Amino acid sequence: GFYLPFKQDYTVEGFSTVLYNGNSGTQYIGGTGFNPDLVWGKRRSGAKEHWLVDSVRGGTKVLESDTSGAENTVGGGVGFENDGFTLDYTGGWNSGNQTGYTYVAWNWDMGGSNASNTNGSINSTVRANPTYGQSIVSYTGNGTAGATVGHGLSSAPEMIIVKGRNRV
């Protein structure tokens, strides 16, 4: 026989997944191992859009990755906590916490605070975690070909996901 000493050590990766049941109220979802700065959620037990909330834009600003819709401002939303997040269904937003459904939330640790980034031809607001090679960047495009945006990391990102916030 052999013994494999598994332990939950979230701080190594800067990424964590949690599963939870909706309650159509306000509830704390814990166990991420850090204060998540980006929460990407999805209903597991029925059809509903993917939703993304981050600490740069704030917990009431929601993007849906699987639609062409613009950013929504919702009542309630997500509160970022030390070891997870709080969902507030009471403001009428039901994508992530409806009774009778199960959910998954993927969580990323993007560092401690927002910073203004003037690298590139477009200024941005960044929350970056160079240790894990990941960041959230918020910027307003200028319609200029070849424009660049700073990302707050020490090397070029290997993957970039871009979603327009203000138009369909």
C-alpha positions in Angstrom: 0.0 0.0 0.0 0.9 3.7 -0.1 -0.2 6.9 1.5 -0.9 10.1 -0.5 -1.2 13.1 1.9 -3.6 15.3 0.0 -4.2 18.8 1.4 -6.1 21.8 0.2 -3.5 24.3 -0.7 -5.1 27.0 -2.8 -2.5 29.7 -2.4 0.0 27.9 -4.7 -2.1 28.3 -7.8 -4.1 31.5 -7.3 -7.1 29.6 -8.7 -9.9 27.7 -6.9 -13.2 26.1 -7.8 -16.2 25.9 -5.4 -19.6 24.2 -5.8 -22.7 25.4 -4.0 -26.5 25.3 -3.9 -28.6 28.4 -4.6 -30.9 29.8 -1.9 -32.6 32.8 -3.5 -31.3 35.0 -0.7 -27.9 36.2 0.5 -25.3 33.6 1.2 -21.6 33.3 1.8 -19.7 30.9 -0.5 -16.4 30.0 1.2 -13.4 27.7 0.7 -11.5 29.5 -2.1 -8.4 29.8 0.1 -8.0 33.5 -0.8 -10.0 36.7 -1.5 -11.1 36.2 -5.1 -10.8 39.1 -7.4 -12.5 37.4 -10.4 -15.5 35.1 -10.0 -16.8 33.2 -13.1 -20.0 31.3 -12.2 -22.3 28.9 -14.0 -25.5 27.1 -13.2 -24.8 23.3 -13.3 -28.3 21.9 -13.0 -30.1 23.9 -15.7 -29.6 26.3 -18.6 -28.5 29.8 -17.6 -25.8 32.1 -18.8 -22.2 32.2 -17.5 -21.6 35.3 -15.4 -18.4 37.1 -14.5 -17.8 39.7 -11.7 -14.5 41.2 -10.8 -13.1 43.5 -8.1 -11.8 46.1 -10.7 -15.4 46.9 -12.0 -17.1 46.1 -8.7 -19.5 43.3 -7.5 -22.6 44.8 -9.1 -21.1 44.9 -12.7 -21.9 41.6 -14.4 -20.7 40.3 -17.8 -22.0 37.2 -19.5 -19.4 35.3 -21.5 -21.7 33.3 -23.6 -23.9 36.2 -24.9 -23.2 39.3 -27.0 -24.8 41.5 -24.3 -23.3 44.5 -22.7 -22.3 44.8 -19.0 -25.3 44.8 -16.6 -25.5 46.7 -13.3 -27.5 44.5 -10.9 -28.9 45.0 -7.5 -27.2 42.8 -5.0 -24.4 41.0 -6.8 -21.2 39.7 -5.4 -19.2 40.8 -2.4 -15.5 39.7 -2.3 -14.5 38.1 1.0 -11.3 36.7 2.6 -12.0 33.1 1.8 -14.8 33.4 -0.8 -17.6 35.6 -1.8 -21.1 36.6 -0.8 -24.0 36.4 -3.3 -26.9 38.8 -2.8 -30.0 37.6 -4.7 -32.2 40.2 -3.0 -31.5 42.9 -5.6 -33.2 40.9 -8.3 -30.2 39.3 -9.9 -30.8 35.6 -10.1 -28.1 34.2 -12.4 -26.0 32.8 -9.6 -28.1 32.0 -6.6 -31.6 30.7 -7.4 -33.2 28.1 -5.1 -33.3 24.6 -6.4 -30.2 24.8 -8.6 -26.6 23.9 -8.2 -23.7 26.1 -9.3 -20.0 26.2 -9.9 -17.7 29.2 -9.4 -14.2 29.5 -10.7 -12.2 32.0 -8.7 -8.9 33.8 -9.3 -6.6 35.7 -7.0 -5.4 38.8 -8.8 -3.5 40.5 -6.1 -4.2 43.2 -3.5 -5.5 46.4 -5.1 -6.3 48.3 -8.3 -3.5 50.3 -9.9 -3.5 52.9 -12.7 -1.4 51.6 -15.6 0.1 54.0 -18.1 2.1 51.4 -20.1 0.9 51.3 -23.6 -1.0 53.9 -25.7 -4.2 53.4 -23.7 -4.3 54.0 -19.9 -5.9 51.2 -17.9 -7.0 50.1 -14.4 -5.2 46.9 -13.5 -5.3 44.3 -10.7 -2.4 42.1 -11.3 -0.8 39.1 -9.7 2.6 38.6 -11.4 3.4 35.6 -9.2 0.6 33.6 -10.9 0.9 35.4 -14.2 -2.7 36.7 -14.3 -4.4 40.1 -14.2 -7.7 41.9 -14.8 -7.5 44.9 -17.0 -10.2 47.5 -17.6 -9.8 50.1 -20.3 -11.7 52.2 -22.8 -10.6 51.7 -26.4 -9.8 54.6 -28.7 -10.6 53.1 -32.1 -6.9 53.4 -33.2 -5.3 50.5 -35.0 -2.2 49.2 -33.2 -3.2 50.6 -29.8 -1.6 48.9 -26.8 -2.8 48.4 -23.2 -0.7 47.7 -20.1 -1.5 44.5 -18.2 0.6 44.7 -15.0 2.5 41.5 -15.6 6.3 41.0 -15.9 6.0 39.1 -19.2 3.6 38.9 -22.1 0.4 37.0 -21.3 -0.1 33.6 -22.9 -3.8 34.0 -23.2 -6.1 37.1 -23.3 -9.8 37.2 -23.0 -11.5 40.4 -24.1 -15.2 41.3 -23.7 -16.7 44.6 -24.7 -18.7 46.2 -21.7 -20.7 48.9 -23.3 -22.3 47.6 -26.4 -23.9 44.5 -27.9 
